[in-house]
Amino acid sequence: MRQITLRFLGTGTSQGIPVLGSDHPVCMSLDPRDKRQRTSALIRWDDCAVGIDCGPDFRNQMLAAGQKKLDALLFTHEHADHTAGLDDIRPYYFQKGYFPIYAATRVIDSLKERFAYILQEENKYPGAPSVQINEIEASSFDLFGLAVTPLNAPHGPIEVTGFRVGGLAYFTDVKSMPEQHLDQLKGLDILVINALRHEPHHAHLSLSEAVALAQEIGAKKTYFTHISHHLGFHEAVQKTLPAGIFLAYDGLEVEATLPI
């Protein structure tokens, strides 16, 4: 049976944990699971390796993963904590002379403004990477022979793109799940979704909202990511979660099945 492995490169919010200048107890924790870099992930199958987002901690995350090759990047949305590390693809670009990125049209437009020196075609600086732009539409697309289904969900005033690949689905920064996606999320081995804190938030799922959604989707296992220090200590919160639901942490790896 073919497998896909997901590594949680980072599981924190836009500030990470510890937060700069904070003396919050979780920020002072000695438990390595409470040290959270900005949220991103790495999926590996067969001989392929693809990143999901590349925030400002991307370089250190890839060093920690020992990732010597990267074939492409998928972007969930344009916010800086998910895109600010784009320049760090340079070593992977130099390996192959091009680098594919996949994102919604709105996200590509934002990257063109903020990373013009990478996405522009003319008068490029010789050391800058170049990307091969692939705009994600509503339908499934091929990613090195693997069918990927994009699923958009609301994040405040914008939409973020989640991805289903075989028995794995990955979402971050969502506030709710559109009803039409629930059928598309049946039969999952692994669901990844965000759980920011206990208190309600206008653009992110709270812990109770995330638990309810996870139970409605019914994956064999669910892992929460994009976690704030306000959620509490990893060890203490984990003890309160229902069976089959877990807090992810940086460096954790999980596996799901792929179609043969």
C-alpha positions as CSV (number, residue, x, y, z in Angstrom):
1,M,0.0,0.0,0.0
2,R,1.3,3.4,-0.9
3,Q,1.8,5.9,1.8
4,I,2.1,9.7,2.1
5,T,3.9,11.2,5.1
6,L,3.2,14.6,6.4
7,R,5.7,16.4,8.6
8,F,4.6,19.3,10.7
9,L,7.3,21.8,10.0
10,G,5.7,24.4,12.2
11,T,2.4,24.4,14.3
12,G,2.4,28.0,15.7
13,T,0.5,31.2,14.9
14,S,1.9,34.2,13.1
15,Q,4.0,35.2,16.2
16,G,5.2,31.7,16.9
17,I,5.8,30.4,20.5
18,P,7.6,31.7,22.5
19,V,6.3,35.2,21.5
20,L,9.0,37.8,21.5
21,G,9.1,39.7,24.8
22,S,6.4,37.5,26.4
23,D,6.6,36.0,29.9
24,H,3.4,34.0,29.4
25,P,3.8,30.6,31.2
26,V,3.5,28.6,27.9
27,C,6.2,30.9,26.3
28,M,8.5,29.9,29.2
29,S,7.7,26.2,29.0
30,L,10.6,23.7,28.8
31,D,8.5,21.2,26.9
32,P,9.8,21.2,23.3
33,R,6.2,20.5,22.1
34,D,5.4,24.0,23.3
35,K,8.0,25.6,21.1
36,R,6.1,26.3,17.9
37,Q,7.4,27.9,14.7
38,R,5.1,29.4,12.1
39,T,2.7,26.9,10.5
40,S,3.8,24.9,7.5
41,A,4.1,21.3,6.5
42,L,6.0,18.9,4.2
43,I,4.4,16.0,2.4
44,R,6.5,13.2,1.0
45,W,5.5,10.2,-1.2
46,D,7.5,7.9,-3.5
47,D,10.5,10.1,-4.5
48,C,8.6,13.4,-4.2
49,A,8.7,16.1,-1.5
50,V,6.3,19.1,-1.5
51,G,6.0,21.9,1.0
52,I,2.7,23.5,2.1
53,D,3.4,27.1,2.8
54,C,6.8,28.7,3.6
55,G,6.7,31.2,6.4
56,P,9.6,33.1,8.0
57,D,10.9,30.0,9.8
58,F,11.1,28.0,6.5
59,R,14.9,27.7,6.3
60,N,15.3,26.4,9.8
61,Q,12.4,24.1,9.4
62,M,13.9,22.5,6.3
63,L,17.3,22.1,8.0
64,A,15.6,20.4,11.0
65,A,13.8,18.1,8.6
66,G,17.1,17.2,6.8
67,Q,15.3,18.0,3.5
68,K,17.9,18.0,0.7
69,K,15.4,18.2,-2.1
70,L,12.1,20.0,-2.6
71,D,10.0,19.6,-5.7
72,A,7.3,22.3,-5.3
73,L,5.3,24.5,-2.9
74,L,1.6,24.6,-2.3
75,F,0.2,27.8,-0.8
76,T,-2.9,28.0,1.4
77,H,-3.1,31.8,1.3
78,E,-1.0,35.0,1.0
79,H,-0.5,36.0,4.7
80,A,3.1,36.6,5.6
81,D,3.3,33.8,8.2
82,H,2.6,31.4,5.3
83,T,4.7,33.1,2.5
84,A,7.5,35.2,3.9
85,G,10.1,32.4,3.4
86,L,9.8,32.2,-0.3
87,D,13.3,33.5,-1.0
88,D,14.6,30.4,0.9
89,I,13.7,28.1,-2.1
90,R,16.9,29.3,-3.8
91,P,19.0,26.2,-3.0
92,Y,16.2,24.0,-4.3
93,Y,15.8,26.2,-7.4
94,F,19.6,25.9,-8.1
95,Q,19.3,22.1,-8.1
96,K,16.8,22.0,-11.0
97,G,16.8,25.5,-12.6
98,Y,13.1,26.1,-12.0
99,F,10.7,25.7,-9.1
100,P,7.0,25.0,-9.3
101,I,4.5,26.9,-7.0
102,Y,0.8,26.2,-6.8
103,A,-1.7,28.8,-5.4
104,A,-5.0,30.5,-6.1
105,T,-4.9,33.5,-8.5
106,R,-5.4,36.0,-5.7
107,V,-2.4,34.5,-3.9
108,I,-0.2,34.6,-7.0
109,D,-1.1,38.3,-7.5
110,S,-0.1,39.1,-4.0
111,L,3.2,37.2,-4.4
112,K,3.9,39.1,-7.6
113,E,3.7,42.4,-5.7
114,R,5.7,41.3,-2.6
115,F,8.3,39.1,-4.4
116,A,8.5,40.9,-7.8
117,Y,12.2,40.0,-8.0
118,I,11.3,36.3,-8.0
119,L,8.1,36.3,-10.0
120,Q,9.1,38.9,-12.6
121,E,10.4,37.6,-15.9
122,E,12.5,40.6,-17.1
123,N,15.8,42.0,-15.8
124,K,16.1,39.3,-13.1
125,Y,19.0,39.4,-10.7
126,P,21.2,36.4,-11.5
127,G,21.0,35.0,-7.9
128,A,17.2,35.2,-7.6
129,P,15.2,32.1,-7.9
130,S,12.6,31.7,-10.6
131,V,9.2,30.0,-10.2
132,Q,6.9,28.1,-12.4
133,I,3.5,29.5,-11.6
134,N,0.5,27.1,-11.5
135,E,-2.8,28.7,-10.6
136,I,-5.1,26.5,-8.7
137,E,-8.6,26.2,-10.0
138,A,-11.6,24.7,-8.3
139,S,-11.0,21.2,-9.7
140,S,-8.4,18.6,-8.8
141,F,-4.9,18.9,-10.3
142,D,-2.0,16.6,-10.9
143,L,1.0,17.0,-8.7
144,F,3.8,14.7,-10.0
145,G,1.3,11.9,-10.7
146,L,-0.8,12.5,-7.6
147,A,-4.3,13.8,-7.7
148,V,-4.8,16.8,-5.3
149,T,-8.2,18.3,-4.6
150,P,-8.2,21.9,-3.5
151,L,-11.0,22.9,-1.0
152,N,-11.5,26.5,-0.2
153,A,-12.8,27.6,3.3
154,P,-13.3,31.0,4.9
155,H,-10.6,32.8,6.9
156,G,-12.2,36.1,7.9
157,P,-12.6,38.2,4.7
158,I,-10.6,35.8,2.5
159,E,-10.6,32.2,1.6
160,V,-7.8,29.8,2.3
161,T,-7.1,26.7,0.2
162,G,-7.0,23.3,1.9
163,F,-5.8,20.2,0.2
164,R,-7.0,16.6,0.1
165,V,-4.5,14.0,-1.1
166,G,-5.5,10.4,-0.8
167,G,-6.4,9.7,2.8
168,L,-4.9,13.0,4.0
169,A,-6.6,16.5,4.2
170,Y,-4.7,19.6,5.4
171,F,-6.3,22.9,6.4
172,T,-5.0,25.9,8.3
173,D,-6.4,29.3,9.4
174,V,-10.0,28.3,8.6
175,K,-13.1,29.6,10.6
176,S,-15.6,27.0,9.3
177,M,-16.0,24.3,6.7
178,P,-18.4,24.8,3.8
179,E,-21.2,22.2,3.8
180,Q,-20.3,21.0,0.3
181,H,-16.9,19.9,1.4
182,L,-18.0,17.5,4.0
183,D,-18.8,14.7,1.5
184,Q,-15.3,15.3,0.0
185,L,-13.7,14.7,3.3
186,K,-15.3,11.3,4.0
187,G,-13.0,8.4,4.6
188,L,-9.9,10.3,5.8
189,D,-7.1,8.6,7.6
190,I,-5.7,12.0,8.7
191,L,-7.3,15.4,9.1
192,V,-5.2,18.4,9.9
193,I,-7.0,21.6,10.9
194,N,-6.4,24.7,13.0
195,A,-7.3,25.2,16.6
196,L,-6.1,28.7,17.7
197,R,-7.2,29.1,21.4
198,H,-10.2,28.5,23.8
199,E,-11.8,31.9,23.2
200,P,-13.7,32.6,20.0
201,H,-11.9,34.3,17.1
202,H,-13.3,36.1,14.1
203,A,-11.2,34.3,11.6
204,H,-9.9,31.0,13.2
205,L,-11.5,28.0,14.8
206,S,-11.4,27.9,18.6
207,L,-10.6,24.6,20.3
208,S,-14.2,23.7,20.9
209,E,-15.2,24.6,17.3
210,A,-12.3,22.5,15.9
211,V,-13.2,19.5,18.1
212,A,-16.9,19.7,16.9
213,L,-15.8,20.0,13.2
214,A,-13.3,17.1,13.6
215,Q,-16.0,14.9,15.0
216,E,-18.4,15.8,12.2
217,I,-15.8,15.0,9.5
218,G,-14.9,11.7,11.3
219,A,-11.3,11.1,10.2
220,K,-9.5,8.2,11.9
221,K,-7.2,10.7,13.4
222,T,-7.3,14.5,13.6
223,Y,-4.3,16.7,14.4
224,F,-4.7,20.4,15.4
225,T,-2.2,23.0,14.2
226,H,-1.8,26.8,14.1
227,I,-1.9,26.9,17.9
228,S,-1.5,30.0,20.1
229,H,0.2,30.1,23.5
230,H,-3.2,31.1,24.8
231,L,-4.4,27.5,24.1
232,G,-2.3,26.3,27.0
233,F,0.4,23.7,27.6
234,H,0.6,20.9,25.1
235,E,0.6,18.1,27.7
236,A,-2.3,19.6,29.7
237,V,-4.5,20.3,26.6
238,Q,-3.9,16.9,25.1
239,K,-5.4,15.2,28.1
240,T,-8.7,17.0,27.6
241,L,-9.2,16.0,23.9
242,P,-11.5,13.2,22.8
243,A,-10.1,9.9,21.5
244,G,-8.5,10.2,18.1
245,I,-7.9,14.0,18.3
246,F,-4.4,15.2,19.0
247,L,-2.4,18.4,19.2
248,A,0.3,18.4,16.5
249,Y,3.8,19.7,17.4
250,D,6.8,20.8,15.3
251,G,8.6,17.8,13.8
252,L,5.8,15.3,14.3
253,E,5.3,13.0,11.3
254,V,2.1,11.1,10.4
255,E,1.1,8.8,7.6
256,A,-2.0,8.3,5.4
257,T,-2.8,6.0,2.5
258,L,-2.6,6.8,-1.2
259,P,-4.5,5.2,-4.1
260,I,-2.4,2.5,-5.7
